[in-house]
Amino acid sequence: MAEKILIAILGMGKGTWGHVARLISETEWKKIVLISNDWGKENFKPAKEADWILVNNRMGFDLLVQQIADQLSAGKYSVSLASGSGKEHMALINALKNKNIDFEFVTLTGTGVKYF
């Protein structure tokens, strides 16, 4: 079983969802965590089982960080920032750092999945 947990943000722009969908379907993950709002959860259908962290992008930054942090468990995370807003990206990174969670970034390239 894979040891990495994928955590990805799904923004309002459905054009970026394909990147996240391919990461989910083309890679083995121990767990998949998706951050979005109710609309994203209703409209994005991941190919594999995923846990959801539902947020409201209009809430204050500190509340957004806390809402994400409260739902993070220990593990090694691979973070996809291909979708979502800068505010959501900063909140996720802040939540991971505040909880001292080890993470790396993950993206798809022309030659496959790349971690950095």
N, C-alpha and C positions, 0 to 999 in steps of 0.2 A: 504494500500500500504506500502511496506517496506520503511524504512527511510534511509537505507544504500546504498552507491554507491560502487559497486565493481570496483576496478581498478587493472588490471592485465597486466603483461608484457608477450608477446609471443616471445620467443627466436627462434633461428634458428633450435634448436633440436625439431622436431615434437613429440618426445617421451614424452615431458612434457606438451604438449597441452591437453592431456586427463584430467589432473588435472584441468586445467582452464575450459575446456568444462563441466566437472561435476559440478564445482562451479556455472557456469552460469545456467545450466539446473536444478539443484537440490535445488536452493535457490531463494527466491524472492528478487529482488533488485529494488530500486528506479530508478537506472540508471546503465549501464555497460559501462566502459571505458577500451579500450584495447590499449596497447602501443606496437607497432611493426613497421616493415618496410613494403614497398610495397609488398614484397613477402609474408609476413605473412598475410597481409590483403587479398591477392588473394587466399591463400590456406587454411585459417582457416575460417570455416563457423559456427559462433556461433548460438546456438539454439534460441536465443532471440536477439532483436535489440540491437546494440552496437554502441557507438561512438568510433572513432579511433583517436589516436595520432600517426602520422607516423614520425619516427625518423630515423636517419642514425647513427648507432653505431660508425662510424669512425669519427664523428665530435668531436670537443673538448668538454671536460666535461662541462665547463660553458655554452656553447651553447646548449648542450643537456638538462641541467637543465632548461635553459630559455625557450626552445622549449616546454618542458613539462609544466612548470609553466604557460606559456601563455594560455594554453588550459584547465586549471583546474578551475572549478567553486566552489563556497562555498558548503559545505555539510560535512557529516560524511562518510569518506572513509574506506572501508575494502580492505586492500592491499594484493594481492597474489604475492609472489616472487618465486613460484614454477618453473617458466620458466624465461628465460632471463639471461643476464650476470650480473656480479657484478657491472660493470660500469653503466648499465641501472638501477639496483636496487638502487645504491647510488644516481643517478641523480633524480630518482622519490622521494626518501625520502627527499633529499635536497630541491626539489621543493615544496613538501608538507610543510616542516618546514618553508621555506622562506615565504610562503603565510599564515602561521599560521593556516593551515587546520588540523582539528582534524582527526586522523586516528588510526586504529588498524590493526593488521595482521590477516589474515584468512587462514586456511588450512583445508584440508580434512584429517580425521583420520579414523581408523577402526570403530569408533562409530559415525561418522558423521562430520559435520562442527564444527570447533573449532576457536574461536576468542581469541586473546591475545594482 
